[in-house]
């Protein structure tokens, strides 16, 4: 799988679910603080589900999550 394909899978899952995850926080500030972590988790899960090994999925998820928020 290419890096571009991994990014597409990760972004797709983040964009599909990040709003739902953010709604679980009581305040906008708490949601904003958690966006990087939540985006990284969503990206990682999608990549592992697609068959990417954990180390590669972790690196790709970190990269893609930084596009949404800095840790």
mmCIF file as Biopython writes it, N, C-alpha, C and O atoms, coordinates in Angstrom:
data_model
#
loop_
_atom_site.group_PDB
_atom_site.id
_atom_site.type_symbol
_atom_site.label_atom_id
_atom_site.label_alt_id
_atom_site.label_comp_id
_atom_site.label_asym_id
_atom_site.label_entity_id
_atom_site.label_seq_id
_atom_site.pdbx_PDB_ins_code
_atom_site.Cartn_x
_atom_site.Cartn_y
_atom_site.Cartn_z
_atom_site.occupancy
_atom_site.B_iso_or_equiv
_atom_site.auth_seq_id
_atom_site.auth_asym_id
_atom_site.pdbx_PDB_model_num
ATOM 1   N N  . UNK A ? 1  ? 0.850   -1.173 0.000  1.0 0.0 1  A 1 
ATOM 2   C CA . UNK A ? 1  ? 0.000   0.000  0.000  1.0 0.0 1  A 1 
ATOM 3   C C  . UNK A ? 1  ? 0.897   1.238  0.000  1.0 0.0 1  A 1 
ATOM 4   O O  . UNK A ? 1  ? 1.895   1.290  0.719  1.0 0.0 1  A 1 
ATOM 5   N N  . UNK A ? 2  ? 0.542   2.209  -0.793 1.0 0.0 2  A 1 
ATOM 6   C CA . UNK A ? 2  ? 1.354   3.419  -0.884 1.0 0.0 2  A 1 
ATOM 7   C C  . UNK A ? 2  ? 1.021   4.384  0.254  1.0 0.0 2  A 1 
ATOM 8   O O  . UNK A ? 2  ? -0.018  4.271  0.905  1.0 0.0 2  A 1 
ATOM 9   N N  . UNK A ? 3  ? 1.918   5.320  0.471  1.0 0.0 3  A 1 
ATOM 10  C CA . UNK A ? 3  ? 1.691   6.343  1.484  1.0 0.0 3  A 1 
ATOM 11  C C  . UNK A ? 3  ? 0.421   7.139  1.181  1.0 0.0 3  A 1 
ATOM 12  O O  . UNK A ? 3  ? -0.339  7.471  2.091  1.0 0.0 3  A 1 
ATOM 13  N N  . UNK A ? 4  ? 0.198   7.439  -0.080 1.0 0.0 4  A 1 
ATOM 14  C CA . UNK A ? 4  ? -0.996  8.196  -0.465 1.0 0.0 4  A 1 
ATOM 15  C C  . UNK A ? 4  ? -2.264  7.415  -0.142 1.0 0.0 4  A 1 
ATOM 16  O O  . UNK A ? 4  ? -3.249  7.995  0.314  1.0 0.0 4  A 1 
ATOM 17  N N  . UNK A ? 5  ? -2.247  6.110  -0.374 1.0 0.0 5  A 1 
ATOM 18  C CA . UNK A ? 5  ? -3.412  5.285  -0.052 1.0 0.0 5  A 1 
ATOM 19  C C  . UNK A ? 5  ? -3.649  5.241  1.450  1.0 0.0 5  A 1 
ATOM 20  O O  . UNK A ? 5  ? -4.790  5.307  1.908  1.0 0.0 5  A 1 
ATOM 21  N N  . UNK A ? 6  ? -2.573  5.129  2.210  1.0 0.0 6  A 1 
ATOM 22  C CA . UNK A ? 6  ? -2.705  5.120  3.671  1.0 0.0 6  A 1 
ATOM 23  C C  . UNK A ? 6  ? -3.262  6.447  4.167  1.0 0.0 6  A 1 
ATOM 24  O O  . UNK A ? 6  ? -4.130  6.468  5.039  1.0 0.0 6  A 1 
ATOM 25  N N  . UNK A ? 7  ? -2.770  7.553  3.620  1.0 0.0 7  A 1 
ATOM 26  C CA . UNK A ? 7  ? -3.276  8.869  4.020  1.0 0.0 7  A 1 
ATOM 27  C C  . UNK A ? 7  ? -4.757  8.994  3.694  1.0 0.0 7  A 1 
ATOM 28  O O  . UNK A ? 7  ? -5.522  9.538  4.490  1.0 0.0 7  A 1 
ATOM 29  N N  . UNK A ? 8  ? -5.165  8.498  2.542  1.0 0.0 8  A 1 
ATOM 30  C CA . UNK A ? 8  ? -6.568  8.574  2.137  1.0 0.0 8  A 1 
ATOM 31  C C  . UNK A ? 8  ? -7.460  7.779  3.097  1.0 0.0 8  A 1 
ATOM 32  O O  . UNK A ? 8  ? -8.527  8.251  3.491  1.0 0.0 8  A 1 
ATOM 33  N N  . UNK A ? 9  ? -7.027  6.588  3.465  1.0 0.0 9  A 1 
ATOM 34  C CA . UNK A ? 9  ? -7.781  5.771  4.417  1.0 0.0 9  A 1 
ATOM 35  C C  . UNK A ? 9  ? -7.870  6.481  5.762  1.0 0.0 9  A 1 
ATOM 36  O O  . UNK A ? 9  ? -8.945  6.562  6.356  1.0 0.0 9  A 1 
ATOM 37  N N  . UNK A ? 10 ? -6.744  6.992  6.242  1.0 0.0 10 A 1 
ATOM 38  C CA . UNK A ? 10 ? -6.706  7.670  7.546  1.0 0.0 10 A 1 
ATOM 39  C C  . UNK A ? 10 ? -7.587  8.909  7.543  1.0 0.0 10 A 1 
ATOM 40  O O  . UNK A ? 10 ? -8.384  9.104  8.461  1.0 0.0 10 A 1 
ATOM 41  N N  . UNK A ? 11 ? -7.455  9.736  6.537  1.0 0.0 11 A 1 
ATOM 42  C CA . UNK A ? 11 ? -8.264  10.964 6.462  1.0 0.0 11 A 1 
ATOM 43  C C  . UNK A ? 11 ? -9.751  10.646 6.354  1.0 0.0 11 A 1 
ATOM 44  O O  . UNK A ? 11 ? -10.578 11.322 6.964  1.0 0.0 11 A 1 
ATOM 45  N N  . UNK A ? 12 ? -10.087 9.635  5.590  1.0 0.0 12 A 1 
ATOM 46  C CA . UNK A ? 12 ? -11.489 9.255  5.438  1.0 0.0 12 A 1 
ATOM 47  C C  . UNK A ? 12 ? -12.123 8.884  6.766  1.0 0.0 12 A 1 
ATOM 48  O O  . UNK A ? 12 ? -13.246 9.295  7.060  1.0 0.0 12 A 1 
ATOM 49  N N  . UNK A ? 13 ? -11.404 8.104  7.570  1.0 0.0 13 A 1 
ATOM 50  C CA . UNK A ? 13 ? -11.946 7.715  8.863  1.0 0.0 13 A 1 
ATOM 51  C C  . UNK A ? 13 ? -12.009 8.897  9.824  1.0 0.0 13 A 1 
ATOM 52  O O  . UNK A ? 13 ? -12.971 9.032  10.580 1.0 0.0 13 A 1 
ATOM 53  N N  . UNK A ? 14 ? -11.001 9.742  9.797  1.0 0.0 14 A 1 
ATOM 54  C CA . UNK A ? 14 ? -11.015 10.933 10.658 1.0 0.0 14 A 1 
ATOM 55  C C  . UNK A ? 14 ? -12.196 11.822 10.288 1.0 0.0 14 A 1 
ATOM 56  O O  . UNK A ? 14 ? -12.946 12.254 11.163 1.0 0.0 14 A 1 
ATOM 57  N N  . UNK A ? 15 ? -12.363 12.092 9.017  1.0 0.0 15 A 1 
ATOM 58  C CA . UNK A ? 15 ? -13.425 12.993 8.587  1.0 0.0 15 A 1 
ATOM 59  C C  . UNK A ? 15 ? -14.814 12.406 8.839  1.0 0.0 15 A 1 
ATOM 60  O O  . UNK A ? 15 ? -15.774 13.146 9.057  1.0 0.0 15 A 1 
ATOM 61  N N  . UNK A ? 16 ? -14.918 11.087 8.808  1.0 0.0 16 A 1 
ATOM 62  C CA . UNK A ? 16 ? -16.206 10.448 9.067  1.0 0.0 16 A 1 
ATOM 63  C C  . UNK A ? 16 ? -16.594 10.464 10.537 1.0 0.0 16 A 1 
ATOM 64  O O  . UNK A ? 16 ? -17.781 10.498 10.861 1.0 0.0 16 A 1 
ATOM 65  N N  . UNK A ? 17 ? -15.609 10.441 11.432 1.0 0.0 17 A 1 
ATOM 66  C CA . UNK A ? 17 ? -15.916 10.223 12.838 1.0 0.0 17 A 1 
ATOM 67  C C  . UNK A ? 17 ? -15.445 11.300 13.810 1.0 0.0 17 A 1 
ATOM 68  O O  . UNK A ? 17 ? -15.867 11.289 14.966 1.0 0.0 17 A 1 
ATOM 69  N N  . UNK A ? 18 ? -14.598 12.219 13.394 1.0 0.0 18 A 1 
ATOM 70  C CA . UNK A ? 18 ? -14.061 13.193 14.345 1.0 0.0 18 A 1 
ATOM 71  C C  . UNK A ? 18 ? -15.143 14.074 14.957 1.0 0.0 18 A 1 
ATOM 72  O O  . UNK A ? 18 ? -15.075 14.412 16.139 1.0 0.0 18 A 1 
ATOM 73  N N  . UNK A ? 19 ? -16.122 14.440 14.176 1.0 0.0 19 A 1 
ATOM 74  C CA . UNK A ? 19 ? -17.218 15.255 14.714 1.0 0.0 19 A 1 
ATOM 75  C C  . UNK A ? 19 ? -17.995 14.529 15.788 1.0 0.0 19 A 1 
ATOM 76  O O  . UNK A ? 19 ? -18.385 15.125 16.792 1.0 0.0 19 A 1 
ATOM 77  N N  . UNK A ? 20 ? -18.224 13.229 15.578 1.0 0.0 20 A 1 
ATOM 78  C CA . UNK A ? 20 ? -18.930 12.422 16.572 1.0 0.0 20 A 1 
ATOM 79  C C  . UNK A ? 20 ? -18.123 12.345 17.860 1.0 0.0 20 A 1 
ATOM 80  O O  . UNK A ? 20 ? -18.671 12.459 18.957 1.0 0.0 20 A 1 
ATOM 81  N N  . UNK A ? 21 ? -16.817 12.151 17.715 1.0 0.0 21 A 1 
ATOM 82  C CA . UNK A ? 21 ? -15.945 12.038 18.884 1.0 0.0 21 A 1 
ATOM 83  C C  . UNK A ? 21 ? -15.895 13.373 19.623 1.0 0.0 21 A 1 
ATOM 84  O O  . UNK A ? 21 ? -15.970 13.402 20.851 1.0 0.0 21 A 1 
ATOM 85  N N  . UNK A ? 22 ? -15.770 14.470 18.892 1.0 0.0 22 A 1 
ATOM 86  C CA . UNK A ? 22 ? -15.680 15.790 19.513 1.0 0.0 22 A 1 
ATOM 87  C C  . UNK A ? 22 ? -16.955 16.111 20.285 1.0 0.0 22 A 1 
ATOM 88  O O  . UNK A ? 22 ? -16.907 16.813 21.295 1.0 0.0 22 A 1 
ATOM 89  N N  . UNK A ? 23 ? -18.088 15.606 19.820 1.0 0.0 23 A 1 
ATOM 90  C CA . UNK A ? 23 ? -19.362 15.873 20.493 1.0 0.0 23 A 1 
ATOM 91  C C  . UNK A ? 23 ? -19.423 15.227 21.873 1.0 0.0 23 A 1 
ATOM 92  O O  . UNK A ? 23 ? -20.254 15.611 22.696 1.0 0.0 23 A 1 
ATOM 93  N N  . UNK A ? 24 ? -18.565 14.261 22.135 1.0 0.0 24 A 1 
ATOM 94  C CA . UNK A ? 24 ? -18.560 13.580 23.430 1.0 0.0 24 A 1 
ATOM 95  C C  . UNK A ? 24 ? -17.966 14.439 24.552 1.0 0.0 24 A 1 
ATOM 96  O O  . UNK A ? 24 ? -18.154 14.133 25.730 1.0 0.0 24 A 1 
ATOM 97  N N  . UNK A ? 25 ? -17.256 15.506 24.195 1.0 0.0 25 A 1 
ATOM 98  C CA . UNK A ? 25 ? -16.621 16.357 25.206 1.0 0.0 25 A 1 
ATOM 99  C C  . UNK A ? 25 ? -17.587 17.424 25.664 1.0 0.0 25 A 1 
ATOM 100 O O  . UNK A ? 25 ? -18.416 17.903 24.890 1.0 0.0 25 A 1 
ATOM 101 N N  . UNK A ? 26 ? -17.476 17.796 26.936 1.0 0.0 26 A 1 
ATOM 102 C CA . UNK A ? 26 ? -18.424 18.733 27.524 1.0 0.0 26 A 1 
ATOM 103 C C  . UNK A ? 26 ? -18.235 20.169 27.065 1.0 0.0 26 A 1 
ATOM 104 O O  . UNK A ? 26 ? -19.189 20.947 27.065 1.0 0.0 26 A 1 
ATOM 105 N N  . UNK A ? 27 ? -17.023 20.532 26.676 1.0 0.0 27 A 1 
ATOM 106 C CA . UNK A ? 27 ? -16.792 21.905 26.235 1.0 0.0 27 A 1 
ATOM 107 C C  . UNK A ? 27 ? -15.991 21.906 24.942 1.0 0.0 27 A 1 
ATOM 108 O O  . UNK A ? 27 ? -15.316 20.933 24.608 1.0 0.0 27 A 1 
ATOM 109 N N  . UNK A ? 28 ? -16.079 23.013 24.225 1.0 0.0 28 A 1 
ATOM 110 C CA . UNK A ? 28 ? -15.303 23.148 22.994 1.0 0.0 28 A 1 
ATOM 111 C C  . UNK A ? 28 ? -13.806 23.128 23.291 1.0 0.0 28 A 1 
ATOM 112 O O  . UNK A ? 28 ? -13.016 22.605 22.506 1.0 0.0 28 A 1 
ATOM 113 N N  . UNK A ? 29 ? -13.430 23.695 24.418 1.0 0.0 29 A 1 
ATOM 114 C CA . UNK A ? 29 ? -12.014 23.724 24.792 1.0 0.0 29 A 1 
ATOM 115 C C  . UNK A ? 29 ? -11.481 22.309 25.016 1.0 0.0 29 A 1 
ATOM 116 O O  . UNK A ? 29 ? -10.387 21.972 24.563 1.0 0.0 29 A 1 
ATOM 117 N N  . UNK A ? 30 ? -12.254 21.492 25.712 1.0 0.0 30 A 1 
ATOM 118 C CA . UNK A ? 30 ? -11.833 20.109 25.958 1.0 0.0 30 A 1 
ATOM 119 C C  . UNK A ? 30 ? -11.746 19.338 24.649 1.0 0.0 30 A 1 
ATOM 120 O O  . UNK A ? 30 ? -10.826 18.543 24.457 1.0 0.0 30 A 1 
ATOM 121 N N  . UNK A ? 31 ? -12.693 19.565 23.752 1.0 0.0 31 A 1 
ATOM 122 C CA . UNK A ? 31 ? -12.676 18.898 22.447 1.0 0.0 31 A 1 
ATOM 123 C C  . UNK A ? 31 ? -11.461 19.336 21.643 1.0 0.0 31 A 1 
ATOM 124 O O  . UNK A ? 31 ? -10.799 18.509 21.016 1.0 0.0 31 A 1 
ATOM 125 N N  . UNK A ? 32 ? -11.166 20.622 21.659 1.0 0.0 32 A 1 
ATOM 126 C CA . UNK A ? 32 ? -10.015 21.136 20.915 1.0 0.0 32 A 1 
ATOM 127 C C  . UNK A ? 32 ? -8.715  20.536 21.429 1.0 0.0 32 A 1 
ATOM 128 O O  . UNK A ? 32 ? -7.822  20.212 20.646 1.0 0.0 32 A 1 
ATOM 129 N N  . UNK A ? 33 ? -8.611  20.390 22.735 1.0 0.0 33 A 1 
ATOM 130 C CA . UNK A ? 33 ? -7.411  19.810 23.327 1.0 0.0 33 A 1 
ATOM 131 C C  . UNK A ? 33 ? -7.230  18.349 22.918 1.0 0.0 33 A 1 
ATOM 132 O O  . UNK A ? 33 ? -6.101  17.864 22.849 1.0 0.0 33 A 1 
ATOM 133 N N  . UNK A ? 34 ? -8.311  17.654 22.650 1.0 0.0 34 A 1 
ATOM 134 C CA . UNK A ? 34 ? -8.256  16.225 22.370 1.0 0.0 34 A 1 
ATOM 135 C C  . UNK A ? 34 ? -8.228  15.888 20.879 1.0 0.0 34 A 1 
ATOM 136 O O  . UNK A ? 34 ? -8.100  14.716 20.524 1.0 0.0 34 A 1 
ATOM 137 N N  . UNK A ? 35 ? -8.342  16.872 20.011 1.0 0.0 35 A 1 
ATOM 138 C CA . UNK A ? 35 ? -8.465  16.589 18.584 1.0 0.0 35 A 1 
ATOM 139 C C  . UNK A ? 35 ? -7.289  15.783 18.041 1.0 0.0 35 A 1 
ATOM 140 O O  . UNK A ? 35 ? -7.505  14.823 17.302 1.0 0.0 35 A 1 
ATOM 141 N N  . UNK A ? 36 ? -6.068  16.138 18.381 1.0 0.0 36 A 1 
ATOM 142 C CA . UNK A ? 36 ? -4.918  15.398 17.856 1.0 0.0 36 A 1 
ATOM 143 C C  . UNK A ? 36 ? -4.983  13.933 18.273 1.0 0.0 36 A 1 
ATOM 144 O O  . UNK A ? 36 ? -4.820  13.037 17.445 1.0 0.0 36 A 1 
ATOM 145 N N  . UNK A ? 37 ? -5.219  13.701 19.543 1.0 0.0 37 A 1 
ATOM 146 C CA . UNK A ? 37 ? -5.255  12.330 20.051 1.0 0.0 37 A 1 
ATOM 147 C C  . UNK A ? 37 ? -6.369  11.531 19.397 1.0 0.0 37 A 1 
ATOM 148 O O  . UNK A ? 37 ? -6.171  10.384 18.996 1.0 0.0 37 A 1 
ATOM 149 N N  . UNK A ? 38 ? -7.523  12.135 19.295 1.0 0.0 38 A 1 
ATOM 150 C CA . UNK A ? 38 ? -8.661  11.450 18.680 1.0 0.0 38 A 1 
ATOM 151 C C  . UNK A ? 38 ? -8.413  11.191 17.196 1.0 0.0 38 A 1 
ATOM 152 O O  . UNK A ? 38 ? -8.716  10.107 16.697 1.0 0.0 38 A 1 
ATOM 153 N N  . UNK A ? 39 ? -7.866  12.178 16.489 1.0 0.0 39 A 1 
ATOM 154 C CA . UNK A ? 39 ? -7.573  12.006 15.065 1.0 0.0 39 A 1 
ATOM 155 C C  . UNK A ? 39 ? -6.538  10.907 14.857 1.0 0.0 39 A 1 
ATOM 156 O O  . UNK A ? 39 ? -6.658  10.099 13.936 1.0 0.0 39 A 1 
ATOM 157 N N  . UNK A ? 40 ? -5.534  10.882 15.706 1.0 0.0 40 A 1 
ATOM 158 C CA . UNK A ? 40 ? -4.485  9.862  15.606 1.0 0.0 40 A 1 
ATOM 159 C C  . UNK A ? 40 ? -5.068  8.475  15.828 1.0 0.0 40 A 1 
ATOM 160 O O  . UNK A ? 40 ? -4.735  7.536  15.105 1.0 0.0 40 A 1 
ATOM 161 N N  . UNK A ? 41 ? -5.932  8.342  16.820 1.0 0.0 41 A 1 
ATOM 162 C CA . UNK A ? 41 ? -6.554  7.051  17.111 1.0 0.0 41 A 1 
ATOM 163 C C  . UNK A ? 41 ? -7.431  6.588  15.950 1.0 0.0 41 A 1 
ATOM 164 O O  . UNK A ? 41 ? -7.374  5.424  15.554 1.0 0.0 41 A 1 
ATOM 165 N N  . UNK A ? 42 ? -8.234  7.490  15.410 1.0 0.0 42 A 1 
ATOM 166 C CA . UNK A ? 42 ? -9.090  7.140  14.278 1.0 0.0 42 A 1 
ATOM 167 C C  . UNK A ? 42 ? -8.259  6.714  13.072 1.0 0.0 42 A 1 
ATOM 168 O O  . UNK A ? 42 ? -8.592  5.740  12.397 1.0 0.0 42 A 1 
ATOM 169 N N  . UNK A ? 43 ? -7.182  7.442  12.804 1.0 0.0 43 A 1 
ATOM 170 C CA . UNK A ? 43 ? -6.315  7.115  11.666 1.0 0.0 43 A 1 
ATOM 171 C C  . UNK A ? 43 ? -5.648  5.760  11.876 1.0 0.0 43 A 1 
ATOM 172 O O  . UNK A ? 43 ? -5.641  4.922  10.975 1.0 0.0 43 A 1 
ATOM 173 N N  . UNK A ? 44 ? -5.095  5.550  13.052 1.0 0.0 44 A 1 
ATOM 174 C CA . UNK A ? 44 ? -4.410  4.296  13.367 1.0 0.0 44 A 1 
ATOM 175 C C  . UNK A ? 44 ? -5.364  3.107  13.228 1.0 0.0 44 A 1 
ATOM 176 O O  . UNK A ? 44 ? -5.023  2.112  12.590 1.0 0.0 44 A 1 
ATOM 177 N N  . UNK A ? 45 ? -6.535  3.204  13.811 1.0 0.0 45 A 1 
ATOM 178 C CA . UNK A ? 45 ? -7.502  2.109  13.748 1.0 0.0 45 A 1 
ATOM 179 C C  . UNK A ? 45 ? -7.870  1.764  12.309 1.0 0.0 45 A 1 
ATOM 180 O O  . UNK A ? 45 ? -7.936  0.590  11.945 1.0 0.0 45 A 1 
ATOM 181 N N  . UNK A ? 46 ? -8.110  2.786  11.493 1.0 0.0 46 A 1 
ATOM 182 C CA . UNK A ? 46 ? -8.484  2.539  10.096 1.0 0.0 46 A 1 
ATOM 183 C C  . UNK A ? 46 ? -7.348  1.858  9.337  1.0 0.0 46 A 1 
ATOM 184 O O  . UNK A ? 46 ? -7.589  0.961  8.529  1.0 0.0 46 A 1 
ATOM 185 N N  . UNK A ? 47 ? -6.129  2.277  9.592  1.0 0.0 47 A 1 
ATOM 186 C CA . UNK A ? 47 ? -4.990  1.691  8.892  1.0 0.0 47 A 1 
ATOM 187 C C  . UNK A ? 47 ? -4.746  0.246  9.311  1.0 0.0 47 A 1 
ATOM 188 O O  . UNK A ? 47 ? -4.467  -0.606 8.468  1.0 0.0 47 A 1 
ATOM 189 N N  . UNK A ? 48 ? -4.848  -0.032 10.591 1.0 0.0 48 A 1 
ATOM 190 C CA . UNK A ? 48 ? -4.686  -1.415 11.065 1.0 0.0 48 A 1 
ATOM 191 C C  . UNK A ? 48 ? -5.799  -2.292 10.481 1.0 0.0 48 A 1 
ATOM 192 O O  . UNK A ? 48 ? -5.548  -3.421 10.058 1.0 0.0 48 A 1 
ATOM 193 N N  . UNK A ? 49 ? -7.018  -1.773 10.459 1.0 0.0 49 A 1 
ATOM 194 C CA . UNK A ? 49 ? -8.132  -2.526 9.872  1.0 0.0 49 A 1 
ATOM 195 C C  . UNK A ? 49 ? -7.900  -2.812 8.394  1.0 0.0 49 A 1 
ATOM 196 O O  . UNK A ? 49 ? -8.396  -3.806 7.864  1.0 0.0 49 A 1 
ATOM 197 N N  . UNK A ? 50 ? -7.143  -1.934 7.728  1.0 0.0 50 A 1 
ATOM 198 C CA . UNK A ? 50 ? -6.841  -2.109 6.304  1.0 0.0 50 A 1 
ATOM 199 C C  . UNK A ? 50 ? -5.639  -3.022 6.079  1.0 0.0 50 A 1 
ATOM 200 O O  . UNK A ? 50 ? -5.248  -3.270 4.939  1.0 0.0 50 A 1 
ATOM 201 N N  . UNK A ? 51 ? -5.047  -3.526 7.179  1.0 0.0 51 A 1 
ATOM 202 C CA . UNK A ? 51 ? -3.960  -4.474 7.054  1.0 0.0 51 A 1 
ATOM 203 C C  . UNK A ? 51 ? -2.561  -3.903 7.153  1.0 0.0 51 A 1 
ATOM 204 O O  . UNK A ? 51 ? -1.585  -4.605 6.890  1.0 0.0 51 A 1 
ATOM 205 N N  . UNK A ? 52 ? -2.449  -2.642 7.528  1.0 0.0 52 A 1 
ATOM 206 C CA . UNK A ? 52 ? -1.136  -2.013 7.669  1.0 0.0 52 A 1 
ATOM 207 C C  . UNK A ? 52 ? -0.534  -2.452 9.000  1.0 0.0 52 A 1 
ATOM 208 O O  . UNK A ? 52 ? -1.236  -2.499 10.010 1.0 0.0 52 A 1 
ATOM 209 N N  . UNK A ? 53 ? 0.761   -2.774 9.011  1.0 0.0 53 A 1 
ATOM 210 C CA . UNK A ? 53 ? 1.395   -3.181 10.261 1.0 0.0 53 A 1 
ATOM 211 C C  . UNK A ? 53 ? 1.401   -2.019 11.251 1.0 0.0 53 A 1 
ATOM 212 O O  . UNK A ? 53 ? 1.344   -0.853 10.860 1.0 0.0 53 A 1 
ATOM 213 N N  . UNK A ? 54 ? 1.471   -2.353 12.523 1.0 0.0 54 A 1 
ATOM 214 C CA . UNK A ? 54 ? 1.309   -1.347 13.585 1.0 0.0 54 A 1 
ATOM 215 C C  . UNK A ? 54 ? 2.345   -0.229 13.524 1.0 0.0 54 A 1 
ATOM 216 O O  . UNK A ? 54 ? 1.992   0.934  13.718 1.0 0.0 54 A 1 
ATOM 217 N N  . UNK A ? 55 ? 3.583   -0.538 13.267 1.0 0.0 55 A 1 
ATOM 218 C CA . UNK A ? 55 ? 4.612   0.506  13.231 1.0 0.0 55 A 1 
ATOM 219 C C  . UNK A ? 55 ? 4.357   1.498  12.104 1.0 0.0 55 A 1 
ATOM 220 O O  . UNK A ? 55 ? 4.428   2.710  12.307 1.0 0.0 55 A 1 
ATOM 221 N N  . UNK A ? 56 ? 4.062   0.984  10.927 1.0 0.0 56 A 1 
ATOM 222 C CA . UNK A ? 56 ? 3.779   1.863  9.787  1.0 0.0 56 A 1 
ATOM 223 C C  . UNK A ? 56 ? 2.498   2.647  10.018 1.0 0.0 56 A 1 
ATOM 224 O O  . UNK A ? 56 ? 2.431   3.837  9.709  1.0 0.0 56 A 1 
ATOM 225 N N  . UNK A ? 57 ? 1.481   1.986  10.560 1.0 0.0 57 A 1 
ATOM 226 C CA . UNK A ? 57 ? 0.208   2.661  10.848 1.0 0.0 57 A 1 
ATOM 227 C C  . UNK A ? 57 ? 0.411   3.784  11.853 1.0 0.0 57 A 1 
ATOM 228 O O  . UNK A ? 57 ? -0.183  4.854  11.720 1.0 0.0 57 A 1 
ATOM 229 N N  . UNK A ? 58 ? 1.250   3.544  12.862 1.0 0.0 58 A 1 
ATOM 230 C CA . UNK A ? 58 ? 1.519   4.566  13.882 1.0 0.0 58 A 1 
ATOM 231 C C  . UNK A ? 58 ? 2.175   5.795  13.256 1.0 0.0 58 A 1 
ATOM 232 O O  . UNK A ? 58 ? 1.783   6.927  13.540 1.0 0.0 58 A 1 
ATOM 233 N N  . UNK A ? 59 ? 3.167   5.570  12.412 1.0 0.0 59 A 1 
ATOM 234 C CA . UNK A ? 59 ? 3.863   6.691  11.765 1.0 0.0 59 A 1 
ATOM 235 C C  . UNK A ? 59 ? 2.927   7.472  10.856 1.0 0.0 59 A 1 
ATOM 236 O O  . UNK A ? 59 ? 2.918   8.703  10.883 1.0 0.0 59 A 1 
ATOM 237 N N  . UNK A ? 60 ? 2.141   6.767  10.054 1.0 0.0 60 A 1 
ATOM 238 C CA . UNK A ? 60 ? 1.208   7.438  9.146  1.0 0.0 60 A 1 
ATOM 239 C C  . UNK A ? 60 ? 0.127   8.178  9.928  1.0 0.0 60 A 1 
ATOM 240 O O  . UNK A ? 60 ? -0.247  9.294  9.569  1.0 0.0 60 A 1 
ATOM 241 N N  . UNK A ? 61 ? -0.373  7.564  10.989 1.0 0.0 61 A 1 
ATOM 242 C CA . UNK A ? 61 ? -1.413  8.199  11.807 1.0 0.0 61 A 1 
ATOM 243 C C  . UNK A ? 61 ? -0.896  9.475  12.461 1.0 0.0 61 A 1 
ATOM 244 O O  . UNK A ? 61 ? -1.608  10.477 12.520 1.0 0.0 61 A 1 
ATOM 245 N N  . UNK A ? 62 ? 0.336   9.439  12.950 1.0 0.0 62 A 1 
ATOM 246 C CA . UNK A ? 62 ? 0.939   10.646 13.535 1.0 0.0 62 A 1 
ATOM 247 C C  . UNK A ? 62 ? 0.992   11.773 12.512 1.0 0.0 62 A 1 
ATOM 248 O O  . UNK A ? 62 ? 0.636   12.913 12.809 1.0 0.0 62 A 1 
ATOM 249 N N  . UNK A ? 63 ? 1.439   11.441 11.311 1.0 0.0 63 A 1 
ATOM 250 C CA . UNK A ? 63 ? 1.574   12.442 10.253 1.0 0.0 63 A 1 
ATOM 251 C C  . UNK A ? 63 ? 0.207   13.051 9.905  1.0 0.0 63 A 1 
ATOM 252 O O  . UNK A ? 63 ? 0.057   14.272 9.859  1.0 0.0 63 A 1 
ATOM 253 N N  . UNK A ? 64 ? -0.767  12.200 9.667  1.0 0.0 64 A 1 
ATOM 254 C CA . UNK A ? 64 ? -2.080  12.685 9.254  1.0 0.0 64 A 1 
ATOM 255 C C  . UNK A ? 64 ? -2.754  13.471 10.388 1.0 0.0 64 A 1 
ATOM 256 O O  . UNK A ? 64 ? -3.385  14.497 10.134 1.0 0.0 64 A 1 
ATOM 257 N N  . UNK A ? 65 ? -2.630  13.009 11.612 1.0 0.0 65 A 1 
ATOM 258 C CA . UNK A ? 65 ? -3.260  13.703 12.743 1.0 0.0 65 A 1 
ATOM 259 C C  . UNK A ? 65 ? -2.716  15.110 12.911 1.0 0.0 65 A 1 
ATOM 260 O O  . UNK A ? 65 ? -3.449  16.016 13.308 1.0 0.0 65 A 1 
ATOM 261 N N  . UNK A ? 66 ? -1.424  15.304 12.611 1.0 0.0 66 A 1 
ATOM 262 C CA . UNK A ? 66 ? -0.835  16.648 12.721 1.0 0.0 66 A 1 
ATOM 263 C C  . UNK A ? 66 ? -1.469  17.636 11.738 1.0 0.0 66 A 1 
ATOM 264 O O  . UNK A ? 66 ? -1.411  18.847 11.950 1.0 0.0 66 A 1 
ATOM 265 N N  . UNK A ? 67 ? -2.066  17.126 10.679 1.0 0.0 67 A 1 
ATOM 266 C CA . UNK A ? 67 ? -2.771  18.005 9.730  1.0 0.0 67 A 1 
ATOM 267 C C  . UNK A ? 67 ? -4.044  18.575 10.340 1.0 0.0 67 A 1 
ATOM 268 O O  . UNK A ? 67 ? -4.554  19.594 9.876  1.0 0.0 67 A 1 
ATOM 269 N N  . UNK A ? 68 ? -4.551  17.931 11.364 1.0 0.0 68 A 1 
ATOM 270 C CA . UNK A ? 68 ? -5.777  18.379 12.027 1.0 0.0 68 A 1 
ATOM 271 C C  . UNK A ? 68 ? -5.475  19.202 13.277 1.0 0.0 68 A 1 
ATOM 272 O O  . UNK A ? 68 ? -6.200  20.146 13.591 1.0 0.0 68 A 1 
ATOM 273 N N  . UNK A ? 69 ? -4.419  18.851 13.980 1.0 0.0 69 A 1 
ATOM 274 C CA . UNK A ? 69 ? -4.045  19.566 15.202 1.0 0.0 69 A 1 
ATOM 275 C C  . UNK A ? 69 ? -2.644  19.144 15.610 1.0 0.0 69 A 1 
ATOM 276 O O  . UNK A ? 69 ? -2.199  18.041 15.292 1.0 0.0 69 A 1 
ATOM 277 N N  . UNK A ? 70 ? -1.967  20.011 16.302 1.0 0.0 70 A 1 
ATOM 278 C CA . UNK A ? 70 ? -0.633  19.684 16.808 1.0 0.0 70 A 1 
ATOM 279 C C  . UNK A ? 70 ? -0.769  19.047 18.193 1.0 0.0 70 A 1 
ATOM 280 O O  . UNK A ? 70 ? -1.642  19.424 18.975 1.0 0.0 70 A 1 
ATOM 281 N N  . UNK A ? 71 ? 0.099   18.079 18.485 1.0 0.0 71 A 1 
ATOM 282 C CA . UNK A ? 71 ? 0.044   17.449 19.811 1.0 0.0 71 A 1 
ATOM 283 C C  . UNK A ? 71 ? 0.466   18.419 20.902 1.0 0.0 71 A 1 
ATOM 284 O O  . UNK A ? 71 ? 0.478   18.057 22.079 1.0 0.0 71 A 1 
#
